[in-house]
Amino acid sequence: DMLEEMPANVVKKVLAATDKETRRDINNLLKYPEDSAGSIMTVEFVDLRAYMSVMDAIERIRKTGVDKETINICYVTDVQKHLLGIVTLREIILADAQESIKDLMNENIITVHTLDDQEEVAKQFQKYDFAAMPVVDNENRLVGIITVDDVMDILEEEATEDIEMMAAITPTDQPYMKTSVFETYRKRIPWLLLLMISASITGKIIQGFEAALSTCVILTAFIPMLMDTGGNCGSQASVSVIRALSLDEVEFKELPQIIWKEMQVSVLVGATLSLANFGKILLIDRTSILVAFVVCMTLFVTVVVAKLVGCTLPILASKIGFDPAVMASPFITTIVDALSLIVYFNVAGIFLGL
């Protein structure tokens, strides 16, 4: 990991100063793509042979296990390093001294490939509750292992990346206090420019209905409430779906069920908010019943539309290969703001004759 961040001339000097075996291991690890299983694995594991007796296996563990990442799980390979099975230290210690490793090993092995994405590796650990997982190449040769402490780092990294993407920030691998002001600015400004430009659409919509607003100025007072409520409802739906996608709880084929569920939720939420808002407008704002009806009807439709947009966009983004976290609060809010204004002015035009 350290060498990946260093200039090529420094890497050459470091490699020249290492012994042949270490240099070979480093070169093998450096050839794998970043964020792949091969790039995060360790080559320090205990390998045994199927023909060994328990006594021979214990002797080998004693001789080679000092520098290994873990000795709790040992891997049985042949001369060509093909993975044949695994056996735990507990099974070895409790077995008869003359018993063969072949009789103890478990041949039903879960492995990951060197080119598998590290996020997929983390999901395998979560699924099977492993302490360590073997990494194999295209020929099923054991080239390394990944331990659960490495996976914890991956989960933290992936969660941080998703949070930053959901906040419209380009992910960074540097801690907050170690990121320079300019670097922080550079990560944030592209998204803010994009969102600012896209948000100008709402301004154009308001300009298009200036005549209606001048006829019934009170409508202007409710625009922030409608936009904020719609954005909040859309964000709730999108965050829930994004999290479900990251945990493999939902798939694209389940989109109809997801939409149906969110529609039911949106009707209940929209009705509750509209009724509460209707009373508030009449008692506190003291406007006409017709204006209150227009605002609350718009609020209901906005909530339904926001939930629909919030639950569908992340799944569609995931389907076409984008990170669903991109379709979080900022983008959802911008889209819903525009839609809520269109609904608002059209409903007002119908019922108030604007």
Secondary structure, DSSP 8 states (H G I E B T S, - for coil): -TGGGS-HHHHHHHHHTS-HHHHHHHHHHHTS-TTBHHHH-BS---EE-TT-BHHHHHHHHHHHGGGSS-SSEEEEE-TT-BEEEEEEHHHHHHS-TT-BHHHH-B-----EETTSBHHHHHHHHHHHT-SEEEEE-TT-BEEEEEEHHHHHHHHHHHHHHHHHHHTT----SS-GGGS-HHHHHHHHHHHHHHHHHHHHHHHHHHHHTHHHHHHSGGGGGGHHHHHHHHHHHHHHHHHHHHHHHHTT---GGGHHHHHHHHHHHHHHHHHHHHHHHHHHIIIII---HHHHHHHHHHHHHHHHHHHHHHHHHHHHHHHTTS-GGGGSHHHHHHHHHHHHHHHHHHHHHHHH--
